[in-house]
Amino acid sequence: MSTRRRSGPAEPEVYRITSAPEPLADDLARRQRRYLWQMGIRVVCFVAAGLLWSYVPVAVSLALIAAAAVLPYIAVLLANAGRERRDEPGVYFEARAIEAAPRHDELGGGR
């Protein structure tokens, strides 16, 4: 542990650009792409269930149809789960102590 003191003026506070939030347009585009991919998977599930109906056990086709039925709900939840802060480890503010209020007899003035 070092006990050296820094001499000289205090360094100015430096802001990290990595703590800036993602631009709204980029966030919206990312969420739209993810939603479209998931809806594409849903279409593939429906088509595969129809094409494979007579070639695979019925349970497989029903599972594909069930996945296609549930996927829109999951896709909407994931698409709406945007703009959350992605916190990095570390503290970006310094806590300040609040001083005690003055006592009643120290307030002065009044009567």
N, C-alpha and C positions, 0 to 999 in steps of 0.2 A: 504494500500500500504506500503510495507516494504522498508526501506531505508538502510538496512544493506548491507555492502560490503563484498564480499568474499575475504578472504585473502589467500595467497598461490599461487602456480603456476597455470596457466591456464590448464584446463582439455583438454586432446587430443580429436580431433574430432572423433565422433563415427559414423560409417556407419551402416545403417539399411539394413538388408538382405531382408526385405520385399519390398524394393524399387528396388530389382534386377528383371530384366525381366524374364518371364517364359522361360525355355529352349526350343530351337527350336524343338526338337523331341517331347516334350510334347504338344507344340502348334500345330504341324502338326497332331499328333495323335488325339487331341481333335477336330480339324476341320474335319478330315476324318470321325470320328465317327458321328459328326453332319450331314455331307453330306450323309452318308450311311443311317442314320435314315430318313432323308427327302426323299431320293430315295425309301426307303421302304414304306413310306406313299404314295408316288406316285404310286407304284405298287398296293397297297391296293385300292387306288382310282380307278384305271383301272379295277381291278378284281371286285370290288363292283359294278361299273357301268355296267359291262357285266352281272354279276349274277342277279342284281336287275332290269335290263331293263324292264322286263315284269311284275314286282311285285310292282313297285313304279311309280309315275308320271315321265314322260319323262324328265321333268325339273330337277328332282333330279339326274338322270343319266347324263344329260348334264352338270350339275354343277360339278359332280365328274370328268367328262372328262376334263372340263375346268380347274379344280384345278390341275389335273394331267399334263395338258399341261403347266401351269404357274409355277408349283413348281420347275422344273429344273432351271429356270432363278433365282428364289429367292434363291435356294440352292447354286448356283454358287456364287452369290453375298455374301451370308453369309459365304461360305467357303473361299472366297478370302479376307474377312474382318478380317484378323488376324495380329498379331504382332503389334497391336497398343499399345502404352504405356497406362497403367492403372495408371493414376496419383492419388495419394492420396492427401488429403488436406494438405497443409503445404508447406513451402519453403525449398528447400534442398541446397540452395546456398546463399551466402551473396553478395549483390551488392557492388561493389567497386566504389568509386568516381574517376572520371578522373580529374586530375589536369589541370588547365589552361596552355596553351602553354606559353613559355616565350615570353616576348615582343621582338621586333626586335632589340632594342638597348641593350638588355641584352644578346643576343646571342654571342657577342664578336667575336674575330677572324676575318677572312675575310679580308677587306681592311683597 
